[in-house]
Amino acid sequence: MTTVTTRPPDAGPSASPPHRHRPRANRSHGPLMGWLYASPTAVLVAVLFVVPLVLVLIMSASDWSLLAGNDGTNFPENYTEVLDHRMFWPAVVFTLKYTVIATVLLIGLGLGLALLVQESSRWSGVLRTSFLLPTALGLASASLLFYALYSPQVGPMSDFLARFGIGNGQVNVLGTADGALWGTVILIVWRFAGFYMLLLLVGLQGIGQEVYESARMDGANTWQVFRKITLPLLKPSLALATILCVTGSLLAFDQFYILTKGGPDGATMTVVQLVYNLAFESKRDLGMAAALSVLVLLALVVINVVQLKALRRSPDE
């Protein structure tokens, strides 16, 4: 029996798989999808920032009473009346004075605490937690707490000062201009020192240990290491901390409103508190208050730009 083997025909060159074209619809929808993803943020920015800013600008150029509403244009009279107000320049001077004191103390103490808890030890965790605890309390609540502490009737501060021969147990800490200022500064330092400690501690932990080891091998002492290595490498964190501290101090309101109401005799009136006073208390003039708010905004922009340029400048310049 003969077996016939049939050879299959040559398949020829292998056929390549069909080329799949991406649909052009995906490409055309790319920008549209990007806008859709960004639209919630854009709406929030518009509603929470752009619209209020436009309203403030309109109010600052209008004769806008708290009770009567808009009564026409009043530009530039609102701005000139604000600049001529008897409390404007005293409020500016006091706000700048408070800002300098609070910034120096908070940055200095925050850096000292960060250096203290930087090294890993048995007590570093306890110290960090202890310093951070006051930051969990709201500023308004902390102000009420210190108001009770400073009270000559129920607070312990009067008895504490009497033990050192200051007063007779009825000392009103907030009754004088200097006492009100430093009493508020103590509150702010207690409340925010832990926050700036944490901020600067993150910067310190970002500095490699090999840098310190190289400096010590070259014979640098502790002060030289701090001045030549730690401070320059900590500059970004110091810049951020300074900007936050200066901005927060210039916009101070809660602590002074609760502790002093701007007293005694307007000695602790801040610029933001003057805005509140013009809008809701003395003048009830939203136009003047908005004009002062615009001036504060412009001042903040200028101050922050100057700070950024100064802090980013290299030591060789």
C-alpha positions as CSV (number, residue, x, y, z in Angstrom):
1,M,0.0,0.0,0.0
2,T,1.5,3.3,-1.0
3,T,1.2,6.4,1.2
4,V,1.0,9.7,-0.6
5,T,2.2,12.7,1.4
6,T,0.7,15.9,0.4
7,R,2.9,18.9,1.0
8,P,1.0,21.9,2.2
9,P,1.4,25.0,0.0
10,D,3.8,27.7,1.1
11,A,2.2,30.1,3.3
12,G,4.2,33.0,1.8
13,P,5.3,36.0,3.8
14,S,3.7,36.1,7.2
15,A,0.9,38.6,7.4
16,S,1.4,41.3,10.0
17,P,-1.4,42.0,12.4
18,P,-3.7,44.8,11.4
19,H,-2.6,48.2,12.6
20,R,-5.0,49.6,15.2
21,H,-5.5,53.3,14.9
22,R,-6.3,55.1,18.1
23,P,-9.5,56.9,17.8
24,R,-9.1,60.6,17.3
25,A,-11.9,61.2,19.7
26,N,-9.6,60.4,22.6
27,R,-7.1,63.0,21.4
28,S,-9.7,65.7,20.9
29,H,-11.2,65.0,24.3
30,G,-7.9,65.4,26.1
31,P,-8.0,69.1,26.7
32,L,-11.7,68.9,27.4
33,M,-11.1,66.3,30.1
34,G,-8.4,68.4,31.6
35,W,-10.7,71.4,31.9
36,L,-13.3,69.2,33.5
37,Y,-10.9,67.9,36.1
38,A,-9.7,71.4,36.9
39,S,-13.2,73.0,36.9
40,P,-14.0,72.2,40.6
41,T,-10.8,73.9,41.8
42,A,-11.4,76.8,39.4
43,V,-15.0,77.2,40.7
44,L,-13.8,77.1,44.4
45,V,-11.1,79.7,43.7
46,A,-13.6,82.0,41.9
47,V,-16.2,81.7,44.6
48,L,-13.9,82.0,47.6
49,F,-11.3,84.4,46.3
50,V,-12.1,86.2,43.0
51,V,-15.7,87.1,43.7
52,P,-15.1,88.4,47.3
53,L,-12.1,90.4,46.0
54,V,-14.2,92.0,43.3
55,L,-16.9,92.8,45.8
56,V,-14.4,94.4,48.2
57,L,-13.0,96.5,45.4
58,I,-16.5,97.7,44.5
59,M,-17.4,98.4,48.1
60,S,-14.1,100.3,48.6
61,A,-15.1,102.8,45.9
62,S,-18.7,103.1,47.1
63,D,-20.6,105.0,49.8
64,W,-21.8,101.7,51.4
65,S,-23.3,101.9,54.8
66,L,-23.9,98.9,56.9
67,L,-27.6,99.6,57.3
68,A,-28.5,101.8,54.3
69,G,-26.5,99.8,51.7
70,N,-24.9,101.2,48.5
71,D,-25.5,104.9,48.0
72,G,-23.3,105.6,45.0
73,T,-19.7,106.1,44.2
74,N,-17.4,107.5,46.9
75,F,-13.9,107.2,45.4
76,P,-11.3,108.3,46.4
77,E,-13.0,109.7,49.5
78,N,-13.1,106.3,51.3
79,Y,-9.3,106.0,51.0
80,T,-8.6,109.5,52.1
81,E,-10.9,109.3,55.1
82,V,-9.2,106.0,56.1
83,L,-5.8,107.6,55.9
84,D,-7.0,110.7,57.9
85,H,-8.7,108.6,60.6
86,R,-7.3,109.3,64.0
87,M,-6.7,105.6,64.7
88,F,-5.1,104.6,61.4
89,W,-1.5,105.5,62.0
90,P,-1.5,104.4,65.7
91,A,-3.0,101.0,64.6
92,V,-0.3,100.7,61.8
93,V,2.5,101.4,64.3
94,F,1.2,99.0,66.9
95,T,0.6,96.3,64.3
96,L,4.2,96.6,63.0
97,K,5.6,96.6,66.6
98,Y,3.6,93.5,67.5
99,T,4.7,91.8,64.3
100,V,8.4,92.4,64.9
101,I,8.2,91.2,68.5
102,A,6.0,88.1,67.8
103,T,8.1,87.1,64.7
104,V,11.5,87.4,66.5
105,L,10.2,85.4,69.5
106,L,8.4,82.7,67.6
107,I,11.1,82.0,65.1
108,G,13.9,82.2,67.7
109,L,12.0,80.0,70.2
110,G,10.8,77.6,67.5
111,L,14.3,77.1,66.2
112,G,15.6,76.6,69.8
113,L,13.0,74.0,70.5
114,A,13.6,72.2,67.1
115,L,17.3,72.0,67.9
116,L,16.4,70.7,71.4
117,V,14.2,67.8,70.2
118,Q,16.2,67.1,67.0
119,E,18.3,64.4,68.5
120,S,16.7,61.0,69.2
121,S,16.6,60.4,72.9
122,R,14.3,59.0,75.6
123,W,12.6,62.4,76.2
124,S,12.5,63.8,72.6
125,G,9.1,62.3,71.9
126,V,7.6,63.5,75.2
127,L,9.0,67.0,74.6
128,R,7.7,67.2,71.0
129,T,4.2,66.2,72.2
130,S,4.3,68.7,75.1
131,F,5.4,71.6,72.8
132,L,2.8,70.7,70.2
133,L,-0.2,70.3,72.6
134,P,-1.1,74.0,72.7
135,T,-1.5,74.0,68.9
136,A,-4.5,71.7,69.2
137,L,-6.4,74.5,71.0
138,G,-8.1,77.1,68.8
139,L,-6.8,80.7,69.0
140,A,-10.2,82.0,70.3
141,S,-10.3,79.3,73.0
142,A,-6.7,80.0,74.0
143,S,-7.5,83.7,74.2
144,L,-10.4,83.0,76.5
145,L,-8.2,80.8,78.7
146,F,-5.6,83.5,79.0
147,Y,-8.3,86.1,79.7
148,A,-9.3,84.1,82.7
149,L,-5.7,83.7,83.8
150,Y,-5.1,87.4,83.6
151,S,-8.3,88.3,85.4
152,P,-7.6,90.2,88.7
153,Q,-10.8,88.7,90.2
154,V,-10.5,85.0,89.3
155,G,-7.2,84.5,87.7
156,P,-4.0,83.2,89.4
157,M,-1.7,85.7,87.7
158,S,-2.4,88.5,90.3
159,D,-1.5,86.3,93.2
160,F,1.6,85.0,91.4
161,L,2.8,88.5,90.8
162,A,2.1,89.5,94.4
163,R,4.5,86.9,95.6
164,F,7.3,88.8,93.8
165,G,6.2,92.1,95.3
166,I,4.3,93.3,92.3
167,G,0.9,94.6,93.2
168,N,-1.3,93.6,96.1
169,G,-3.1,90.7,94.6
170,Q,-5.3,92.8,92.3
171,V,-3.0,93.4,89.3
172,N,-4.8,94.0,86.1
173,V,-2.3,92.7,83.6
174,L,-4.3,93.9,80.6
175,G,-5.0,97.3,82.2
176,T,-1.9,99.0,80.7
177,A,-0.6,99.3,77.1
178,D,2.6,97.4,77.8
179,G,0.9,94.8,79.9
180,A,-1.7,94.2,77.3
181,L,0.9,93.9,74.5
182,W,3.2,91.5,76.4
183,G,0.3,89.5,77.8
184,T,-0.9,88.9,74.3
185,V,2.6,88.1,73.1
186,I,2.9,85.4,75.8
187,L,-0.4,83.9,74.6
188,I,0.8,83.8,71.0
189,V,4.2,82.3,71.9
190,W,2.5,79.6,74.0
191,R,0.0,78.9,71.3
192,F,2.3,78.8,68.2
193,A,5.8,78.0,69.3
194,G,5.2,74.3,68.9
195,F,3.9,74.8,65.3
196,Y,7.1,76.7,64.3
197,M,9.2,74.1,66.1
198,L,7.7,71.4,64.0
199,L,8.1,73.4,60.8
200,L,11.8,74.0,61.5
201,L,12.3,70.5,62.8
202,V,11.3,69.1,59.4
203,G,14.0,71.3,57.8
204,L,16.6,70.2,60.3
205,Q,15.9,66.5,59.6
206,G,16.4,67.1,55.9
207,I,20.0,68.0,56.5
208,G,22.2,64.9,56.0
209,Q,24.4,63.8,58.9
210,E,27.3,63.3,56.6
211,V,27.5,67.1,56.2
212,Y,27.9,67.5,60.0
213,E,30.5,64.7,60.1
214,S,32.6,66.3,57.4
215,A,32.5,69.6,59.2
216,R,33.6,68.1,62.5
217,M,36.4,66.2,60.8
218,D,37.6,69.6,59.5
219,G,37.7,70.9,63.0
220,A,34.6,73.0,63.1
221,N,33.2,73.7,66.5
222,T,29.5,73.7,67.4
223,W,28.9,77.4,66.7
224,Q,30.7,77.2,63.3
225,V,28.6,74.2,62.4
226,F,25.4,76.0,63.3
227,R,26.4,79.2,61.5
228,K,28.0,77.8,58.4
229,I,26.0,74.7,57.8
230,T,22.7,74.6,59.7
231,L,21.5,78.1,59.1
232,P,22.3,78.2,55.3
233,L,20.7,74.7,54.7
234,L,17.7,75.7,56.9
235,K,17.0,78.8,54.8
236,P,14.0,77.5,52.9
237,S,12.2,76.5,56.1
238,L,13.2,79.7,57.8
239,A,11.8,81.6,54.8
240,L,8.5,79.8,55.0
241,A,8.2,80.2,58.8
242,T,9.0,83.9,58.6
243,I,6.4,84.5,55.9
244,L,3.7,82.7,57.8
245,C,4.6,84.4,61.1
246,V,4.7,87.9,59.6
247,T,1.5,87.4,57.7
248,G,-0.3,86.0,60.7
249,S,0.9,88.8,62.9
250,L,-0.1,91.5,60.5
251,L,-3.6,90.0,60.3
252,A,-3.9,89.6,64.1
253,F,-7.5,90.0,65.3
254,D,-8.9,87.3,67.6
255,Q,-6.5,87.6,70.4
256,F,-6.7,91.3,70.8
257,Y,-10.4,91.4,70.3
258,I,-11.0,88.9,73.1
259,L,-8.3,90.1,75.5
260,T,-8.2,93.9,75.1
261,K,-10.9,95.0,72.7
262,G,-8.2,97.4,71.4
263,G,-7.7,99.0,74.8
264,P,-6.7,100.5,76.9
265,D,-7.7,103.7,75.1
266,G,-7.0,102.2,71.7
267,A,-3.4,101.3,72.6
268,T,-3.7,97.7,71.3
269,M,-5.8,98.4,68.2
270,T,-4.5,96.4,65.2
271,V,-5.2,97.3,61.6
272,V,-7.6,94.3,61.1
273,Q,-9.4,95.3,64.3
274,L,-9.8,98.8,62.9
275,V,-11.4,97.3,59.8
276,Y,-13.9,95.5,62.1
277,N,-14.4,98.7,64.1
278,L,-15.1,100.8,61.0
279,A,-17.6,98.2,59.6
280,F,-19.6,97.2,62.6
281,E,-19.0,99.5,65.6
282,S,-18.0,103.2,65.3
283,K,-18.7,104.2,61.7
284,R,-20.7,101.2,60.4
285,D,-19.2,102.2,57.1
286,L,-18.5,99.2,54.9
287,G,-17.0,101.4,52.2
288,M,-14.2,102.7,54.5
289,A,-13.7,99.2,56.0
290,A,-13.3,97.8,52.5
291,A,-10.9,100.5,51.5
292,L,-8.7,99.7,54.5
293,S,-8.9,96.0,53.6
294,V,-7.6,96.8,50.1
295,L,-4.7,98.8,51.7
296,V,-3.9,95.9,54.0
297,L,-3.9,93.5,51.0
298,L,-1.6,95.6,49.0
299,A,0.7,96.0,52.0
300,L,0.8,92.2,52.5
301,V,1.7,91.6,48.9
302,V,4.5,94.1,49.0
303,I,5.9,92.8,52.3
304,N,5.8,89.2,51.2
305,V,7.5,90.0,47.9
306,V,10.3,91.9,49.8
307,Q,10.7,89.0,52.2
308,L,10.9,86.4,49.4
309,K,13.6,88.4,47.6
310,A,15.6,89.0,50.8
311,L,15.4,85.4,52.0
312,R,16.2,83.9,48.6
313,R,19.2,86.1,48.1
314,S,22.5,84.2,48.2
315,P,25.0,85.1,50.9
316,D,27.5,86.2,48.2
317,E,25.2,88.9,46.8
